[in-house]
Amino acid sequence: MGRWARVCLQSTLKVVNSILGFAGMGMILYSLWLIRVWYRHGVPDSASPWFMYAFLGLGISLCLITCSGYIAAETANGHCLSCYMVVVFLLLALEAAITADVFLNRNWEEDFPDDPSGKFDEFKDFVRSNFEMCKWISLSIAATQALSIFIAMVLRVLGPERMINYDSDDDYVPTRLPLLRNQAPRTSYVTDPVLPQKNESWNVNFESS
C-alpha cells in the first residue's frame, strides 16, 4: 500500500511541476519577444529594460525549479526534497511580499525603477483591465506552489523505496557455483621411475675378468 501511495505522490508532484514549467516557458517566450522588439528599434545600450530581464529571469527560475522538482520526485531523496521545498517556499514568500506591497502600499510604483521601454506600464494596464483573470491565474500558481511543497513534505516523510531484506541466506539457492563442484577432484601422483635392477651376474663377470 505504501508503494502505491508513493508512486501516486511522485506522479502528482511531476504534474504540478509541469504546470510551473509551462508558466515559466510562457514567461521566457514573452520576455524574449519583448527584448527582440526593444533592440529592433535601435535603442542605445545605456537604457536598461529591467522589466524584460526580470521577467526572463523569473521564467528561467521556474523552469529550473521544475527540473529540480522532477528529479526530487523521481528519486524521492530526502536532501533533494528538502532543497526543493526551501526554494519553492522562498519563491512563494517573495511573491507574497510583492503582492502585499502592491495592495497595502499606495506608492508601490516608487519601489520599482523607471522602465525606459514602457513595457512595465503596459503590463500594469493589462493587469488592471483584466484584473479578474490575472487574479485567478496568480492564485492558481500560488496554490500550485503550496501544493508542491505539501506533496514534497509527504514524500520526504515516506522516504525512498527500500529493498526487501531476506531473513536468512537459506531462503534462496546460490547461483554462483562452479561447474565442476560436484565432480571429484583429480589427484596426480608423482612417483619415481622404476629403474631396472642390474643383474648380479654382470657384476660377477666384471670382477672375474
C-alpha positions as CSV (number, residue, x, y, z in Angstrom):
1,M,0.0,0.0,0.0
2,G,2.8,2.4,0.9
3,R,4.5,1.7,-2.5
4,W,1.3,2.7,-4.5
5,A,0.9,5.8,-2.3
6,R,4.5,6.8,-3.0
7,V,4.0,6.3,-6.8
8,C,0.8,8.4,-6.8
9,L,2.5,11.2,-4.9
10,Q,5.5,11.1,-7.2
11,S,3.3,11.3,-10.3
12,T,1.2,14.2,-8.7
13,L,4.4,16.2,-8.0
14,K,5.5,15.7,-11.5
15,V,2.2,17.0,-12.9
16,V,2.3,20.0,-10.5
17,N,5.8,20.8,-11.6
18,S,4.8,20.6,-15.3
19,I,2.2,23.4,-14.6
20,L,5.0,25.6,-13.2
21,G,7.2,24.7,-16.1
22,F,4.6,25.7,-18.7
23,A,4.2,29.1,-16.9
24,G,8.0,29.5,-16.9
25,M,8.3,28.8,-20.6
26,G,5.5,31.2,-21.4
27,M,7.3,33.9,-19.4
28,I,10.5,33.2,-21.2
29,L,8.9,33.4,-24.7
30,Y,7.1,36.6,-23.8
31,S,10.3,38.3,-22.4
32,L,12.3,37.2,-25.4
33,W,9.8,38.7,-27.7
34,L,9.9,42.0,-25.8
35,I,13.7,42.1,-25.9
36,R,13.6,41.4,-29.6
37,V,11.2,44.3,-30.2
38,W,13.2,46.5,-27.9
39,Y,16.5,46.1,-29.7
40,R,15.0,46.1,-33.2
41,H,14.2,49.8,-32.7
42,G,17.9,50.6,-32.2
43,V,17.7,51.8,-28.6
44,P,21.0,52.8,-27.1
45,D,22.7,50.3,-24.6
46,S,22.6,52.9,-21.8
47,A,18.8,52.3,-21.4
48,S,18.3,49.1,-19.5
49,P,14.9,47.4,-19.8
50,W,15.0,45.8,-16.4
51,F,11.4,44.6,-16.6
52,M,12.1,42.4,-19.6
53,Y,15.2,40.8,-17.9
54,A,13.4,40.4,-14.6
55,F,10.6,38.6,-16.4
56,L,13.1,36.4,-18.3
57,G,14.9,35.6,-15.0
58,L,11.7,34.6,-13.3
59,G,10.7,32.3,-16.2
60,I,14.1,30.6,-16.2
61,S,13.9,30.2,-12.4
62,L,10.5,28.5,-12.7
63,C,11.9,26.1,-15.4
64,L,14.9,25.3,-13.1
65,I,12.6,24.7,-10.2
66,T,10.5,22.4,-12.4
67,C,13.6,20.3,-13.3
68,S,14.7,20.1,-9.7
69,G,11.2,19.1,-8.7
70,Y,11.1,16.3,-11.3
71,I,14.5,15.0,-10.1
72,A,13.3,15.1,-6.4
73,A,10.1,13.3,-7.3
74,E,11.8,10.6,-9.3
75,T,14.5,9.9,-6.6
76,A,12.4,10.6,-3.5
77,N,15.6,11.6,-1.8
78,G,15.3,13.5,1.4
79,H,18.0,16.0,0.7
80,C,16.7,16.8,-2.8
81,L,13.1,17.2,-1.5
82,S,14.3,19.5,1.3
83,C,16.2,21.7,-1.1
84,Y,13.2,21.8,-3.4
85,M,10.8,22.8,-0.6
86,V,13.1,25.6,0.5
87,V,13.5,27.0,-3.0
88,V,9.7,26.9,-3.7
89,F,9.0,28.4,-0.2
90,L,11.4,31.3,-0.8
91,L,9.8,32.0,-4.2
92,L,6.3,31.9,-2.7
93,A,7.4,34.2,0.1
94,L,8.8,36.7,-2.5
95,E,5.6,36.6,-4.4
96,A,3.6,37.2,-1.2
97,A,5.8,40.1,-0.3
98,I,5.4,41.8,-3.7
99,T,1.6,41.2,-3.6
100,A,1.4,42.7,-0.1
101,D,3.4,45.7,-1.1
102,V,1.1,46.3,-4.1
103,F,-2.1,46.1,-2.2
104,L,-1.0,47.8,1.1
105,N,1.3,50.5,-0.2
106,R,-0.3,53.2,-2.2
107,N,3.0,54.4,-3.6
108,W,4.3,50.9,-4.5
109,E,5.3,52.1,-8.0
110,E,8.0,54.2,-6.5
111,D,9.7,51.0,-5.2
112,F,10.5,49.9,-8.8
113,P,13.0,51.8,-11.0
114,D,11.8,53.5,-14.2
115,D,11.5,51.3,-17.2
116,P,12.6,53.1,-20.4
117,S,10.9,50.5,-22.6
118,G,7.5,51.4,-21.2
119,K,6.5,47.7,-21.1
120,F,6.1,47.8,-17.4
121,D,3.4,50.4,-17.7
122,E,1.8,48.3,-20.4
123,F,1.8,45.3,-18.1
124,K,0.2,47.3,-15.3
125,D,-2.5,48.5,-17.6
126,F,-3.1,44.9,-18.8
127,V,-3.4,43.7,-15.3
128,R,-5.8,46.4,-14.3
129,S,-8.0,45.9,-17.4
130,N,-8.1,42.1,-16.8
131,F,-7.9,42.0,-13.1
132,E,-10.2,39.0,-12.5
133,M,-8.3,36.8,-15.0
134,C,-4.9,37.8,-13.6
135,K,-6.1,37.3,-10.1
136,W,-7.2,33.7,-10.7
137,I,-4.0,32.9,-12.6
138,S,-1.9,34.3,-9.8
139,L,-3.9,32.3,-7.2
140,S,-3.6,29.1,-9.3
141,I,0.2,29.5,-9.5
142,A,0.4,30.2,-5.8
143,A,-1.8,27.2,-5.0
144,T,0.3,25.0,-7.2
145,Q,3.5,26.0,-5.4
146,A,1.9,25.4,-2.0
147,L,0.6,22.0,-3.2
148,S,4.0,21.1,-4.4
149,I,5.6,21.9,-1.0
150,F,2.9,19.7,0.7
151,I,3.5,16.8,-1.6
152,A,7.2,17.0,-1.3
153,M,6.9,17.1,2.5
154,V,4.7,13.9,2.5
155,L,7.2,12.2,0.1
156,R,10.1,13.1,2.4
157,V,8.2,11.5,5.4
158,L,7.6,8.3,3.4
159,G,11.2,8.2,2.3
160,P,12.7,6.3,-0.7
161,E,11.6,2.8,-1.5
162,R,13.5,0.2,0.4
163,M,14.7,-3.1,-1.0
164,I,13.3,-6.3,0.5
165,N,15.7,-7.9,3.1
166,Y,15.9,-11.6,3.5
167,D,15.9,-13.1,7.0
168,S,18.5,-15.8,6.1
169,D,20.6,-16.9,3.3
170,D,18.8,-20.3,3.3
171,D,15.7,-18.9,1.5
172,Y,17.4,-19.0,-1.8
173,V,19.8,-21.2,-3.6
174,P,23.2,-19.7,-4.5
175,T,23.6,-19.5,-8.2
176,R,27.3,-18.8,-8.5
177,L,28.5,-22.4,-8.2
178,P,31.5,-23.8,-10.2
179,L,30.6,-26.2,-12.9
180,L,33.0,-28.8,-11.6
181,R,31.9,-28.6,-8.0
182,N,30.1,-32.0,-8.0
183,Q,33.0,-33.8,-9.6
184,A,35.6,-35.5,-7.5
185,P,38.9,-33.7,-7.5
186,R,41.5,-35.4,-9.5
187,T,44.8,-36.0,-7.8
188,S,48.0,-36.7,-9.6
189,Y,50.7,-38.7,-8.0
190,V,54.3,-38.3,-8.9
191,T,56.4,-41.4,-8.4
192,D,59.9,-42.1,-9.1
193,P,60.5,-44.1,-12.2
194,V,61.2,-47.7,-11.5
195,L,64.7,-48.4,-12.7
196,P,65.5,-52.0,-13.7
197,Q,67.8,-53.6,-11.3
198,K,71.2,-54.6,-12.6
199,N,71.7,-58.3,-12.8
200,E,74.2,-59.5,-10.2
201,S,75.7,-61.8,-12.9
202,W,77.1,-58.8,-14.7
203,N,78.9,-57.7,-11.6
204,V,80.3,-61.2,-11.1
205,N,81.6,-61.4,-14.6
206,F,83.1,-58.0,-14.4
207,E,85.0,-58.9,-11.2
208,S,86.3,-62.2,-12.6
209,S,87.6,-60.6,-15.7
